[in-house]
């Protein structure tokens, strides 16, 4: 049993002081980081990454349009592939090549 009426208040203040000291330490670390940041270097890096993003976005658009064009070309060329169900095509000279091209086109679709 604690008969000292000030002990409870002392413990509350001790906890409060401990919390404030921890907050002070965190703020000191944050301020140290902030003061060590070189703003011109950060701005240069931001400009570099923005230009890099722009360049890569243009490349991506070119690649996607090329993929779309090739996809269209593949499906346009697929019309010449003969059906495997037609018996007249079973003994065609180029049937092996046609069969492998058909499997490639089917895998892309």
Buried (B, 14 or more C-beta within 10 A) or exposed (E): EEEEEEEEEEEEEEEEEEEEEEEEEEEEEEEEEEEEEEEEEEEEEEEEEEEEEEEEEEEEEEEEEEEEEEEEEBEEEBEEBBEEEEEEBEEEEEEEEBBEBBEEBEEEE
